[in-house]
């Protein structure tokens, strides 16, 4: 038995019509779902794509150096001698003494604003709060059962 490899004119017309109809229905459905394409919308999309570009990631050592430089450059933190130490990729630990809680919080915000620093462990102590001694009559004892 022989198979016919050629389509008749009617079959070609039917399949072409079905293809065009499916394309139109799909195009209309996507147009409603996605929305109209116009110049302001394309401009907004291009602006958003450009804004999402991030600066190249710094190495851990470079991120710590950049955080230390940012702390030294901030006028409100000047002269405190704060230090930034590498803990891991994108993680920096801050150490030193601050004059107030506000300065301590400011140091964490400044370090976190550095590109490449994703997390800050703030171990900065506050003078007048963290350097107080314990009263003489208080004893630390083991309370375990």
C-alpha positions, 0 to 999 in steps of 0.5 A: 500500500502506498502513502500519499506524500503530497497534501491536496490544495484543500488540506494546505488551505485548511492547515494554513487557516488553522495556523493563522487562526491559532497565531491570532488567538495567541497574539490577542491573548498575549496582548491582553495579558502582557499589555500594549507596547508603547514608547513610554513603557519600553523606556521604563523597561529599559531604565529598570534593566539598566538600574538592575545592573550591579557593580562587580562584587568585591573580594572579601579583603577589598570589601573590608578595606572599603568598609574601613575606608568608608568608616574613616571617611565619615565625619561623624565617626572620625577619630574613633579608630573603628576596625572592619574585619573579614568574617566571610564573603560579604560579611564584615565585623565591626570592632572598636569603641563608639561615643554613643549608641547613635554612632554605633548604629551609624557605623553599621549603616555606613559599612552596610552601604559599601558595595560588596558588603552584604552583612555586618556584625556590629561588635562596637562597644559604647563608652560609658555603657559597655565599660562599666564594671560589675558591682562588688557584691554580685557574684556569678555562680553556676546555676546548672541543675 
